[in-house]
């Protein structure tokens, strides 16, 4: 019996023990079978993800507030619940939580920190070209509400439909995608 316990323990050690418990009659070993990744990259990613949302739980409040405005109509230059344009909507939502954003999608594209698409998080702003996919300027903004794998869901005030959800993988948005900015960190400074 002791040989089996020692052999099991040696096997588990070679794969990484997360918890070991012994009993007079039974030895139990739990093994962590996570994929191997660079320690530096894993630590940085886990630390960034955990500390970001642990220190800024208000991100879910901003998203919840934005969702309460679904179906409000689009209004060019709009900044109130009577009607919003895209940047008026993001500005309105963040202003309720102490973050002042400029009222232009292009200007909002210069606020906060640039984030690569694979590191997008709920609460980040997502930017697109305007109506022409051939342009090179930011012309539209939304707020990311959910990231599942490589799928990014966002809420925005769309010219044809008002406040609604859309997905980055839809052709229209994928072809106009310009980038992502993290402005929620500004809340931690408040």
C-alpha positions, 0 to 999 in steps of 0.5 A, spaced: 500 500 500 505 504 501 509 503 495 502 505 491 501 511 495 509 513 493 508 511 486 502 515 485 505 521 489 511 521 484 506 521 478 502 527 481 509 531 483 511 530 475 504 533 473 504 538 479 500 537 485 495 542 487 492 539 494 495 532 497 491 529 503 493 523 507 489 518 511 491 512 515 488 508 510 488 512 504 492 517 500 489 522 496 492 526 491 489 531 486 493 533 480 492 540 476 492 538 469 492 545 466 496 547 459 503 549 460 504 556 458 510 561 459 510 563 466 511 570 465 505 571 460 501 567 464 502 571 470 502 577 467 495 575 464 492 573 470 495 578 474 492 583 469 485 580 469 484 579 476 487 586 479 483 590 473 476 587 475 478 586 483 479 594 483 474 596 479 467 592 480 464 598 478 465 596 470 459 591 471 455 597 474 456 601 468 454 596 463 448 594 467 446 602 466 447 602 459 443 596 458 437 600 461 437 604 455 436 599 450 431 601 444 432 608 445 432 611 438 438 614 435 439 622 434 444 625 431 448 629 436 444 626 442 446 626 449 440 624 453 435 619 454 431 622 449 436 620 443 443 618 443 448 618 437 454 613 439 459 617 442 453 621 446 451 614 449 458 612 451 459 619 454 452 619 458 454 612 461 461 613 463 459 620 466 454 617 471 460 614 474 465 620 474 468 619 467 468 625 463 469 623 455 469 627 449 463 628 445 466 625 439 468 618 437 474 620 434 476 624 440 474 618 445 479 614 441 484 617 444 482 616 451 485 611 456 489 605 454 490 602 447 488 594 448 489 589 443 483 585 441 485 578 444 485 582 451 478 586 450 474 586 457 467 588 458 467 596 459 472 597 454 470 602 448 470 599 441 471 603 435 469 603 428 470 606 421 464 610 419 459 608 414 465 607 409 469 601 410 474 604 406 475 610 410 481 611 415 478 615 421 474 613 427 467 614 426 463 610 431 464 607 438 460 602 442 462 599 449 464 592 450 459 588 454 461 581 453 467 577 451 467 569 450 473 566 446 474 571 440 467 573 440 466 580 442 459 583 444 458 590 444 452 595 446 452 602 442 447 607 439 446 605 431 444 610 426 439 604 424 436 602 430 438 606 436 441 603 442 442 595 441 447 589 441 451 587 436 457 583 435 464 584 432 464 578 428 458 581 424 461 582 417 459 590 417 463 591 424 469 586 422 470 590 416 470 597 420 473 595 426 479 600 428 481 598 435 479 598 443 481 603 448 480 601 456 477 607 459 475 604 465 481 604 469 480 612 470 474 609 475 480 606 479 483 613 480 476 617 482 
